[in-house]
Amino acid sequence: MAKEEKLIFKRLLLVVGIIFLANIGIFLYNLKIASSGFTGFSIGDTVSQTYTTIPFIAKIFLLVQWAFLIGVLIFSSIKDKDVESRRQELSGINLEKISKKGTDLDTLYSLLQKKKQLRISTISKIFKIDKDIAMDWCKTLESGNLAEIDYPGLGEPVVNLVGQ
């Protein structure tokens, strides 16, 4: 049974927020705000003096850290959108309703006529078969000029119904 894919963006955003607050806490601790207090222009002077005293390596580390965290957030956002689109693709598919007399390949073709486009992983999940078998079925449909397999640069192959 295939493992359900979970959305991760919100959890990663929480982790990044905690790291951000920890960085701010460490910076404020280094400022010694608690002892000097908040008064007038001294805050701006203290912040600029503290920032200039941070070693160059530490500044580079902070920059790399935040670039990495932002990259992870962007990646997880894209991954979550992909998971949502897969869930939407699977929703509303009732195999018993589509399945009439015939083979699983006939059922796949009927489903493809209804949806116009399916991913190999979706076919694999619907029919509870391996992705390699799903690809073989799609190649059979492609050899009969009933469908064509699109191999995008990123992502998995998509089967499209040949225009009618």
Buried (B, 14 or more C-beta within 10 A) or exposed (E): EEEEBEBBBEEBBEEBEEEEEEEEEEBEEEBEBEEEEEEEEEBEEBBEEBEEEEEEEEEEEEEEEBEEBEEBBEEBBEBBEBBEEBEEBBEEBEEEEBBEEEEBBEBBBBBBEEBEEBBBBBBBBBBEBEBEBBBEBBEBBBEEEBBBBEEEEEEBBBBBBEEE
